[in-house]
Amino acid sequence: MSEVPEQPERASRWRYIVALPLAIVGYFSGGMIGVAIAKVVGEFNKCAPPEGFPACNFEPYLQVGSVVGLLILPGFLVWRLWQSDTASRNSERG
């Protein structure tokens, strides 16, 4: 009789479920970092932002920062949880 290990499959699924809410957090935090970079670039270019805007030409920085944050934060979390699962499996084997 062959036994099918269900524990590793469940362990792999919960990593992605935990990472989903952090994708939203990564999206917005990456956008804020992008706007901060736009402010620094605007200061170096001596650009005065229009009334009500944080920086000159901040939209490309906002978009790129949002996409990078959307991918990096949950990706890093899944990677770290994968490493911890691998380490715990190796320590159980002895």
C-alpha positions as CSV (number, residue, x, y, z in Angstrom):
1,M,0.0,0.0,0.0
2,S,1.5,3.4,-1.0
3,E,0.9,6.3,1.4
4,V,0.3,9.7,-0.1
5,P,1.8,12.4,2.1
6,E,-0.8,15.1,2.5
7,Q,1.1,17.3,5.0
8,P,3.6,18.9,2.5
9,E,0.7,19.7,0.1
10,R,-1.2,21.5,2.8
11,A,2.0,23.3,4.0
12,S,2.6,24.6,0.5
13,R,-0.9,25.9,0.1
14,W,-1.0,28.0,3.3
15,R,2.1,30.0,2.2
16,Y,0.1,31.4,-0.7
17,I,-3.0,32.1,1.4
18,V,-0.9,34.1,3.9
19,A,0.8,36.0,1.0
20,L,-2.4,37.2,-0.6
21,P,-3.2,40.0,1.9
22,L,0.4,41.1,1.8
23,A,0.1,41.6,-2.0
24,I,-2.3,44.4,-1.3
25,V,0.1,45.8,1.4
26,G,3.0,45.5,-1.0
27,Y,1.1,47.3,-3.7
28,F,0.4,50.4,-1.6
29,S,3.7,50.5,0.2
30,G,5.6,50.2,-3.1
31,G,3.6,53.0,-4.5
32,M,4.5,55.2,-1.5
33,I,8.1,54.4,-1.9
34,G,7.8,55.2,-5.6
35,V,6.3,58.6,-4.8
36,A,9.1,59.3,-2.2
37,I,11.7,58.6,-5.0
38,A,9.8,60.9,-7.3
39,K,10.0,63.7,-4.7
40,V,13.7,63.2,-4.4
41,V,14.2,63.2,-8.2
42,G,12.0,66.4,-8.3
43,E,14.2,68.1,-5.8
44,F,17.3,67.3,-7.8
45,N,15.6,68.6,-10.9
46,K,14.4,71.7,-9.0
47,C,10.8,71.1,-10.1
48,A,8.0,72.7,-8.2
49,P,5.0,70.3,-8.0
50,P,1.6,71.5,-9.0
51,E,-0.9,72.5,-6.3
52,G,-2.2,69.3,-4.5
53,F,0.3,66.9,-5.9
54,P,3.2,65.4,-4.0
55,A,5.8,65.7,-6.8
56,C,6.4,66.5,-10.4
57,N,5.8,63.6,-12.8
58,F,5.1,61.1,-10.0
59,E,2.8,58.8,-11.9
60,P,5.5,56.6,-13.5
61,Y,7.3,56.2,-10.2
62,L,4.0,55.4,-8.5
63,Q,3.1,52.7,-11.1
64,V,6.5,51.1,-11.1
65,G,6.8,51.2,-7.3
66,S,3.3,49.6,-6.9
67,V,4.0,46.8,-9.3
68,V,7.4,46.1,-7.7
69,G,5.9,46.1,-4.2
70,L,3.0,43.8,-5.4
71,L,5.6,41.2,-6.6
72,I,8.4,41.6,-4.1
73,L,6.6,41.5,-0.7
74,P,4.5,38.4,-1.2
75,G,7.3,36.8,-3.2
76,F,9.8,37.3,-0.3
77,L,7.2,36.0,2.2
78,V,6.6,32.8,0.2
79,W,10.3,32.3,-0.3
80,R,11.0,32.7,3.5
81,L,8.2,30.4,4.5
82,W,9.4,27.8,1.9
83,Q,12.9,28.0,3.5
84,S,11.5,27.5,7.0
85,D,9.4,24.5,5.8
86,T,12.5,23.0,4.2
87,A,14.6,23.5,7.3
88,S,12.0,21.9,9.5
89,R,11.7,18.9,7.3
90,N,15.4,18.5,7.2
91,S,15.6,18.8,11.0
92,E,12.9,16.1,11.4
93,R,14.9,13.7,9.3
94,G,17.9,14.0,11.5
